[in-house]
Amino acid sequence: MSAYTGKMLKVDLDREEVIQVSTPLDLAEKYLGGAGLGAYFLYQLVPPEIKADAPGNAVILSAGPLTGTIMPCSGRISATTLSPVTGIFTDSNSGGDFGPELKFAGYDMVIITGQASRPTYLWIDGEKPELRDGAHLTDKTTWEADELLRKELGDWGIKTALVGPAAQKGVLYGSLVINKYRAFGKTGIATVLAQKNLLGIAVRGRKGVSLHDPASFEAQCDKILTSIKSSEGYSSYSKLGTYGVADLYQATGRMPWKNHQEAEIPKDLYKNICVDNFINNYKVRDVACFNCPIHCSHWFEVKEGRYGGEKGEKPELVSVMAFSALLGCSDLGAVCYYQNECNRYGIDMMECGNTLAMAFEAYQRGLITTKDTDGIPLEWGNLDSLEKIFEKIVHFEGFGKVLGLGVKRAAQKIGKGADQLAIEVKGYGMSLVEIRNAPHWGLAFATASRGGDHLKALPSIVGNHPKMFKELFGDQPPAEITSLMEIKGKGKLVAWFENYSAVVDALGICKFAYKVGWIHPEDLAVALSLATGIHYDLQKLLECGERICNIQKAFNARLGLTRKDDTVPQRFLKEPISSGPKKGEHLGAILPIMLDEYYEARGWNKQTGLPTRSTLERLGLKEVADDLEKTGHLSK
Amino acid sequence: MGMKVLSVDLNLCTGCRSCELRCAFTHHLECNPSKSRMRVVKFDRVGIAIPLFCLNCEEAFCKDICPTKAIQREKKTGALVLKEEKCVHCLACTMVCPFGGLHALSDRKMVKCDLCDGDPYCVKYCETGALRYVEVEEVGIQKAYALAEKLALPYLKSDPAMGLVSREE
């Protein structure tokens, strides 16, 4: 089958062995690749009795069929594992050049199991991938390690995925950093690899990805490229990336000021964070991932102030929220600095921000004092304190040993009701969006299979497309579906978008470029058919997405998760929001209504949230249904 | 008609490598940057990417050294085009080219920029306009314009109707 390389690597660290096997192409038709095959293999390889830190846990790096092709924004790759932070399913997705390079080396996927007896790294170069001694990578920052490997392997073209010192020392939310500025950021992928003693992967490839019908595929890619570039969001995105919506979030009450105690940054401080300040004083030029016309990243330079001289890539909106709004800071230089620090030490910037914010609020409320925090006063906006406590976290020492566990576990350790301040879902910190002013995002956070996450659904439709709406959602009025104010229709909307997002993650392309409205989803089906030679229409494609969502769900159900886990933090269920269009409201009453509708759209049990046999069998997952029935996790 | 050449503005290059990918695709119908005539070298640490390509030199060492005269000047574009049927894969051209502008593939077959017969794909798919296909006299003039505009700025500001023409921001 074209578009796949047809080969994958099995890395058994117990035996220090790397073997090549065929990519199961029959499964590829059902799960597409990327996050889809990742979820399939995780379900098969990691039974519920295995813990995240056990050698039996697996990490599956999987590119999609479109990764590395001329399809716009084809730089994505997924990493799937049992998360050490949450103890449930997770996958994390990265851009950059690593995914394409893996395909060019001739491999669709790498499945890593076992535990090496000493620090090791994996070198993938054409025909002879091998495990090498990685002692010299111990305690090196990901930036130092990247340079070391480049010198050692003697090639500017190598792409690296590296475990930083934080995960090596024990921080649970270690991110696997790709060539310094990209990462499999969320839910501790690097921590699992650190526990396996695999400190990095370097890859270089000189093979190609072949296509079923190259000429027609090229024409389809050109059509999609035109569609992306003529969409209404393109001009802002191509200049600012996700940062571009910061002003909108501030204006519509979606900023998480001081751990979501307020929904906007005080106006006098926001001028330091606003989009214009970034463009005029920090941004130098645009930077892109592999084959991406949007170039949503930027090279920045901090010219003056405490962090003057710091240079690097991004920040994203979520980085800005994590290290400004969430912590009561308003120094954009600090945001840039911590963006780099999180990449250097290899930790998830969002989870770090969430955990710190919980601790800062616990300090504000007197639940902890300087006696607990190694003498560091955790005051909102105090950059001296932030520097000191950040050091403790990345070196996993003192109070950092608590905060390095992630927001939920850290709050449990603190006790005294600190868990009420932990802004998390299923054990992972939320991606900082204030959901009381956008209820359907709240639903999406509640149901996301990897915990508090906005990207599993990303339920946004861009612009007004009445015809597309009719095709996608039948006769439901567009206003009802897209309006922030309406509750009705949101369950169906989120379920649809979860399926669609799973498709995009499985194909190895970028979710930001393939937003509904930027392109028509049907165009994806056409492109995939031309690339692989297998016929897909939108319905078949979305069914693959639904299958992927169901196997993720089944993995979590098998671990005992039910409807009670599909919720959002108490703060959003009980405390009225202080500003924005929904001022005075919370999600307490409406989340259950949206959830009912969501389970109905999914064909799952409304009372328990568990998958049903009929839905699983409709998707060809009879064995999964049998498995869940045996362990008592199938809807009765 | 004047002679057109490829030129690059490093400040506009995002390092996306679409030029590499599309170059290889248009010549080989596969997605494989290692078959590209264009090579982008990325220096992530300092946020810079350098696209490298054959400069189609006027005095071309590759053409002179070729024992079978496989490299010939195309009249229409001025490109030095490699005639595959004449090439004996001796690699001598790669040894004398000062810029690494020619590349051998794994089967020793050579690849060399042919300016896509006057409509280079690398330029067509360069999103920011970092790569351009311009009259040879144009290559330096944009930089000169930018400097001139900078020097003249105090005067230009006095008349808001004055439009700037340089591509540099």
Chai-1 contact restraints between the chains, C-beta under 6 A:
chainA,res_idxA,chainB,res_idxB,connection_type,confidence,min_distance_angstrom,max_distance_angstrom,comment,restraint_id
A,G68,B,C31,contact,1.0,0.0,6.0,A-B,restraint_1
A,T69,B,C31,contact,1.0,0.0,6.0,A-B,restraint_2
A,I70,B,L21,contact,1.0,0.0,6.0,A-B,restraint_3
A,I70,B,F25,contact,1.0,0.0,6.0,A-B,restraint_4
A,I70,B,C31,contact,1.0,0.0,6.0,A-B,restraint_5
A,W156,B,V41,contact,1.0,0.0,6.0,A-B,restraint_6
A,N179,B,D44,contact,1.0,0.0,6.0,A-B,restraint_7
A,K180,B,D44,contact,1.0,0.0,6.0,A-B,restraint_8
A,R206,B,S34,contact,1.0,0.0,6.0,A-B,restraint_9
A,G208,B,E30,contact,1.0,0.0,6.0,A-B,restraint_10
A,G208,B,C31,contact,1.0,0.0,6.0,A-B,restraint_11
A,G208,B,N32,contact,1.0,0.0,6.0,A-B,restraint_12
A,V209,B,C31,contact,1.0,0.0,6.0,A-B,restraint_13
A,S210,B,E30,contact,1.0,0.0,6.0,A-B,restraint_14
A,P214,B,L29,contact,1.0,0.0,6.0,A-B,restraint_15
A,R285,B,N11,contact,1.0,0.0,6.0,A-B,restraint_16
A,D286,B,T14,contact,1.0,0.0,6.0,A-B,restraint_17
A,V287,B,T14,contact,1.0,0.0,6.0,A-B,restraint_18
A,A288,B,T14,contact,1.0,0.0,6.0,A-B,restraint_19
A,A288,B,C16,contact,1.0,0.0,6.0,A-B,restraint_20
A,F290,B,R17,contact,1.0,0.0,6.0,A-B,restraint_21
A,N291,B,C16,contact,1.0,0.0,6.0,A-B,restraint_22
A,N291,B,S18,contact,1.0,0.0,6.0,A-B,restraint_23
A,N291,B,L21,contact,1.0,0.0,6.0,A-B,restraint_24
A,C292,B,C16,contact,1.0,0.0,6.0,A-B,restraint_25
A,P293,B,E127,contact,1.0,0.0,6.0,A-B,restraint_26
A,H295,B,T14,contact,1.0,0.0,6.0,A-B,restraint_27
A,W299,B,G47,contact,1.0,0.0,6.0,A-B,restraint_28
